[in-house]
């Protein structure tokens, strides 16, 4: 009986180890569904437009030379309270690389 319970315990541990979620090391791009809370207009000397999202306490930056459709999607997200997909270079980056409809 002890051997059977030991065998079942080992089987359960190995099956749990195989389903462990991989942690992002910060080297791969990430894409999240976010809803815009506010867009801070860029000053003439600024190279970025600052954006805050309802789901995050951080401020993110969109380069001023980014595709103009990104700003349009972000403004629409703010007005209509609809989520958009926001891609960044990695988990720790605050620079937005791409914005697209969800």
PyMOL CGO cylinders between C-alpha atoms (Angstrom):
from pymol import cmd
from pymol.cgo import CYLINDER

trace = [
    CYLINDER, 0.00, 0.00, 0.00, 2.85, 2.39, 0.85, 0.3, 1, 1, 1, 1, 1, 1,
    CYLINDER, 2.85, 2.39, 0.85, 4.58, 1.64, -2.44, 0.3, 1, 1, 1, 1, 1, 1,
    CYLINDER, 4.58, 1.64, -2.44, 1.37, 2.35, -4.36, 0.3, 1, 1, 1, 1, 1, 1,
    CYLINDER, 1.37, 2.35, -4.36, 0.84, 5.71, -2.67, 0.3, 1, 1, 1, 1, 1, 1,
    CYLINDER, 0.84, 5.71, -2.67, 4.52, 6.61, -3.25, 0.3, 1, 1, 1, 1, 1, 1,
    CYLINDER, 4.52, 6.61, -3.25, 4.18, 5.71, -6.92, 0.3, 1, 1, 1, 1, 1, 1,
    CYLINDER, 4.18, 5.71, -6.92, 1.05, 7.85, -7.28, 0.3, 1, 1, 1, 1, 1, 1,
    CYLINDER, 1.05, 7.85, -7.28, 2.78, 10.77, -5.57, 0.3, 1, 1, 1, 1, 1, 1,
    CYLINDER, 2.78, 10.77, -5.57, 5.74, 10.58, -7.96, 0.3, 1, 1, 1, 1, 1, 1,
    CYLINDER, 5.74, 10.58, -7.96, 3.42, 10.43, -10.96, 0.3, 1, 1, 1, 1, 1, 1,
    CYLINDER, 3.42, 10.43, -10.96, 1.49, 13.47, -9.74, 0.3, 1, 1, 1, 1, 1, 1,
    CYLINDER, 1.49, 13.47, -9.74, 4.68, 15.48, -9.19, 0.3, 1, 1, 1, 1, 1, 1,
    CYLINDER, 4.68, 15.48, -9.19, 6.08, 14.73, -12.64, 0.3, 1, 1, 1, 1, 1, 1,
    CYLINDER, 6.08, 14.73, -12.64, 2.81, 15.62, -14.34, 0.3, 1, 1, 1, 1, 1, 1,
    CYLINDER, 2.81, 15.62, -14.34, 2.69, 18.96, -12.49, 0.3, 1, 1, 1, 1, 1, 1,
    CYLINDER, 2.69, 18.96, -12.49, 6.28, 19.75, -13.41, 0.3, 1, 1, 1, 1, 1, 1,
    CYLINDER, 6.28, 19.75, -13.41, 5.50, 19.39, -17.12, 0.3, 1, 1, 1, 1, 1, 1,
    CYLINDER, 5.50, 19.39, -17.12, 2.67, 21.94, -17.05, 0.3, 1, 1, 1, 1, 1, 1,
    CYLINDER, 2.67, 21.94, -17.05, 4.67, 24.72, -15.42, 0.3, 1, 1, 1, 1, 1, 1,
    CYLINDER, 4.67, 24.72, -15.42, 4.26, 28.09, -17.12, 0.3, 1, 1, 1, 1, 1, 1,
    CYLINDER, 4.26, 28.09, -17.12, 7.39, 29.52, -18.71, 0.3, 1, 1, 1, 1, 1, 1,
    CYLINDER, 7.39, 29.52, -18.71, 8.46, 32.89, -17.38, 0.3, 1, 1, 1, 1, 1, 1,
    CYLINDER, 8.46, 32.89, -17.38, 9.20, 35.69, -19.83, 0.3, 1, 1, 1, 1, 1, 1,
    CYLINDER, 9.20, 35.69, -19.83, 12.86, 36.61, -19.39, 0.3, 1, 1, 1, 1, 1, 1,
    CYLINDER, 12.86, 36.61, -19.39, 12.36, 40.03, -20.94, 0.3, 1, 1, 1, 1, 1, 1,
    CYLINDER, 12.36, 40.03, -20.94, 13.86, 39.09, -24.29, 0.3, 1, 1, 1, 1, 1, 1,
    CYLINDER, 13.86, 39.09, -24.29, 10.66, 38.37, -26.21, 0.3, 1, 1, 1, 1, 1, 1,
    CYLINDER, 10.66, 38.37, -26.21, 8.07, 40.93, -27.36, 0.3, 1, 1, 1, 1, 1, 1,
    CYLINDER, 8.07, 40.93, -27.36, 4.87, 41.05, -25.35, 0.3, 1, 1, 1, 1, 1, 1,
    CYLINDER, 4.87, 41.05, -25.35, 1.38, 42.06, -26.40, 0.3, 1, 1, 1, 1, 1, 1,
    CYLINDER, 1.38, 42.06, -26.40, -1.40, 42.93, -23.97, 0.3, 1, 1, 1, 1, 1, 1,
    CYLINDER, -1.40, 42.93, -23.97, -5.04, 43.91, -24.25, 0.3, 1, 1, 1, 1, 1, 1,
    CYLINDER, -5.04, 43.91, -24.25, -5.34, 47.35, -22.65, 0.3, 1, 1, 1, 1, 1, 1,
    CYLINDER, -5.34, 47.35, -22.65, -7.86, 50.19, -22.48, 0.3, 1, 1, 1, 1, 1, 1,
    CYLINDER, -7.86, 50.19, -22.48, -6.60, 53.78, -22.66, 0.3, 1, 1, 1, 1, 1, 1,
    CYLINDER, -6.60, 53.78, -22.66, -7.18, 55.92, -19.58, 0.3, 1, 1, 1, 1, 1, 1,
    CYLINDER, -7.18, 55.92, -19.58, -5.45, 59.10, -20.76, 0.3, 1, 1, 1, 1, 1, 1,
    CYLINDER, -5.45, 59.10, -20.76, -3.22, 60.43, -23.52, 0.3, 1, 1, 1, 1, 1, 1,
    CYLINDER, -3.22, 60.43, -23.52, -0.88, 63.24, -22.58, 0.3, 1, 1, 1, 1, 1, 1,
    CYLINDER, -0.88, 63.24, -22.58, -0.23, 65.45, -25.63, 0.3, 1, 1, 1, 1, 1, 1,
    CYLINDER, -0.23, 65.45, -25.63, 3.41, 65.79, -26.57, 0.3, 1, 1, 1, 1, 1, 1,
    CYLINDER, 3.41, 65.79, -26.57, 5.15, 69.13, -26.20, 0.3, 1, 1, 1, 1, 1, 1,
    CYLINDER, 5.15, 69.13, -26.20, 7.13, 70.37, -29.22, 0.3, 1, 1, 1, 1, 1, 1,
    CYLINDER, 7.13, 70.37, -29.22, 10.44, 69.23, -27.66, 0.3, 1, 1, 1, 1, 1, 1,
    CYLINDER, 10.44, 69.23, -27.66, 9.13, 65.77, -26.61, 0.3, 1, 1, 1, 1, 1, 1,
    CYLINDER, 9.13, 65.77, -26.61, 9.99, 62.71, -28.68, 0.3, 1, 1, 1, 1, 1, 1,
    CYLINDER, 9.99, 62.71, -28.68, 7.22, 60.60, -27.15, 0.3, 1, 1, 1, 1, 1, 1,
    CYLINDER, 7.22, 60.60, -27.15, 3.50, 60.81, -26.41, 0.3, 1, 1, 1, 1, 1, 1,
    CYLINDER, 3.50, 60.81, -26.41, 2.73, 59.47, -22.91, 0.3, 1, 1, 1, 1, 1, 1,
    CYLINDER, 2.73, 59.47, -22.91, -0.19, 57.11, -22.50, 0.3, 1, 1, 1, 1, 1, 1,
    CYLINDER, -0.19, 57.11, -22.50, -1.73, 55.55, -19.40, 0.3, 1, 1, 1, 1, 1, 1,
    CYLINDER, -1.73, 55.55, -19.40, -3.99, 52.51, -19.37, 0.3, 1, 1, 1, 1, 1, 1,
    CYLINDER, -3.99, 52.51, -19.37, -6.75, 51.46, -16.98, 0.3, 1, 1, 1, 1, 1, 1,
    CYLINDER, -6.75, 51.46, -16.98, -5.10, 48.07, -16.39, 0.3, 1, 1, 1, 1, 1, 1,
    CYLINDER, -5.10, 48.07, -16.39, -1.66, 49.42, -15.45, 0.3, 1, 1, 1, 1, 1, 1,
    CYLINDER, -1.66, 49.42, -15.45, -0.21, 52.02, -13.10, 0.3, 1, 1, 1, 1, 1, 1,
    CYLINDER, -0.21, 52.02, -13.10, 2.70, 52.68, -15.48, 0.3, 1, 1, 1, 1, 1, 1,
    CYLINDER, 2.70, 52.68, -15.48, 3.04, 55.36, -18.14, 0.3, 1, 1, 1, 1, 1, 1,
    CYLINDER, 3.04, 55.36, -18.14, 3.86, 54.07, -21.61, 0.3, 1, 1, 1, 1, 1, 1,
    CYLINDER, 3.86, 54.07, -21.61, 5.48, 56.01, -24.44, 0.3, 1, 1, 1, 1, 1, 1,
    CYLINDER, 5.48, 56.01, -24.44, 4.61, 56.08, -28.12, 0.3, 1, 1, 1, 1, 1, 1,
    CYLINDER, 4.61, 56.08, -28.12, 7.28, 57.61, -30.38, 0.3, 1, 1, 1, 1, 1, 1,
    CYLINDER, 7.28, 57.61, -30.38, 6.11, 60.74, -32.19, 0.3, 1, 1, 1, 1, 1, 1,
    CYLINDER, 6.11, 60.74, -32.19, 7.24, 59.26, -35.50, 0.3, 1, 1, 1, 1, 1, 1,
    CYLINDER, 7.24, 59.26, -35.50, 5.03, 56.16, -35.02, 0.3, 1, 1, 1, 1, 1, 1,
    CYLINDER, 5.03, 56.16, -35.02, 2.28, 55.31, -37.48, 0.3, 1, 1, 1, 1, 1, 1,
    CYLINDER, 2.28, 55.31, -37.48, -0.50, 57.96, -37.14, 0.3, 1, 1, 1, 1, 1, 1,
    CYLINDER, -0.50, 57.96, -37.14, -3.13, 55.22, -37.10, 0.3, 1, 1, 1, 1, 1, 1,
    CYLINDER, -3.13, 55.22, -37.10, -1.77, 54.14, -33.69, 0.3, 1, 1, 1, 1, 1, 1,
    CYLINDER, -1.77, 54.14, -33.69, -2.77, 57.48, -32.16, 0.3, 1, 1, 1, 1, 1, 1,
    CYLINDER, -2.77, 57.48, -32.16, -6.19, 57.21, -33.82, 0.3, 1, 1, 1, 1, 1, 1,
    CYLINDER, -6.19, 57.21, -33.82, -6.76, 53.74, -32.31, 0.3, 1, 1, 1, 1, 1, 1,
    CYLINDER, -6.76, 53.74, -32.31, -5.60, 54.91, -28.89, 0.3, 1, 1, 1, 1, 1, 1,
    CYLINDER, -5.60, 54.91, -28.89, -7.88, 57.97, -28.98, 0.3, 1, 1, 1, 1, 1, 1,
    CYLINDER, -7.88, 57.97, -28.98, -10.82, 55.81, -30.03, 0.3, 1, 1, 1, 1, 1, 1,
    CYLINDER, -10.82, 55.81, -30.03, -10.03, 53.41, -27.18, 0.3, 1, 1, 1, 1, 1, 1,
    CYLINDER, -10.03, 53.41, -27.18, -10.08, 56.32, -24.74, 0.3, 1, 1, 1, 1, 1, 1,
    CYLINDER, -10.08, 56.32, -24.74, -13.36, 57.76, -26.05, 0.3, 1, 1, 1, 1, 1, 1,
    CYLINDER, -13.36, 57.76, -26.05, -15.26, 54.49, -26.43, 0.3, 1, 1, 1, 1, 1, 1,
    CYLINDER, -15.26, 54.49, -26.43, -13.62, 52.58, -23.54, 0.3, 1, 1, 1, 1, 1, 1,
    CYLINDER, -13.62, 52.58, -23.54, -12.72, 49.71, -25.84, 0.3, 1, 1, 1, 1, 1, 1,
    CYLINDER, -12.72, 49.71, -25.84, -9.56, 47.60, -25.50, 0.3, 1, 1, 1, 1, 1, 1,
    CYLINDER, -9.56, 47.60, -25.50, -6.72, 47.55, -28.03, 0.3, 1, 1, 1, 1, 1, 1,
    CYLINDER, -6.72, 47.55, -28.03, -3.73, 45.24, -28.43, 0.3, 1, 1, 1, 1, 1, 1,
    CYLINDER, -3.73, 45.24, -28.43, -0.48, 46.97, -27.42, 0.3, 1, 1, 1, 1, 1, 1,
    CYLINDER, -0.48, 46.97, -27.42, 2.87, 45.43, -28.34, 0.3, 1, 1, 1, 1, 1, 1,
    CYLINDER, 2.87, 45.43, -28.34, 6.12, 46.27, -26.53, 0.3, 1, 1, 1, 1, 1, 1,
    CYLINDER, 6.12, 46.27, -26.53, 9.69, 45.06, -27.08, 0.3, 1, 1, 1, 1, 1, 1,
    CYLINDER, 9.69, 45.06, -27.08, 9.72, 43.12, -23.80, 0.3, 1, 1, 1, 1, 1, 1,
    CYLINDER, 9.72, 43.12, -23.80, 8.11, 42.84, -20.40, 0.3, 1, 1, 1, 1, 1, 1,
    CYLINDER, 8.11, 42.84, -20.40, 10.15, 45.71, -18.93, 0.3, 1, 1, 1, 1, 1, 1,
    CYLINDER, 10.15, 45.71, -18.93, 9.93, 48.19, -21.81, 0.3, 1, 1, 1, 1, 1, 1,
    CYLINDER, 9.93, 48.19, -21.81, 7.62, 51.19, -21.67, 0.3, 1, 1, 1, 1, 1, 1,
    CYLINDER, 7.62, 51.19, -21.67, 7.90, 51.99, -25.39, 0.3, 1, 1, 1, 1, 1, 1,
    CYLINDER, 7.90, 51.99, -25.39, 4.93, 50.97, -27.53, 0.3, 1, 1, 1, 1, 1, 1,
    CYLINDER, 4.93, 50.97, -27.53, 5.93, 49.29, -30.80, 0.3, 1, 1, 1, 1, 1, 1,
    CYLINDER, 5.93, 49.29, -30.80, 2.49, 48.60, -32.28, 0.3, 1, 1, 1, 1, 1, 1,
    CYLINDER, 2.49, 48.60, -32.28, -1.19, 49.20, -31.60, 0.3, 1, 1, 1, 1, 1, 1,
    CYLINDER, -1.19, 49.20, -31.60, -3.98, 47.29, -33.27, 0.3, 1, 1, 1, 1, 1, 1,
    CYLINDER, -3.98, 47.29, -33.27, -7.66, 46.50, -32.86, 0.3, 1, 1, 1, 1, 1, 1,
    CYLINDER, -7.66, 46.50, -32.86, -8.60, 43.65, -30.62, 0.3, 1, 1, 1, 1, 1, 1,
]
cmd.load_cgo(trace, "trace")
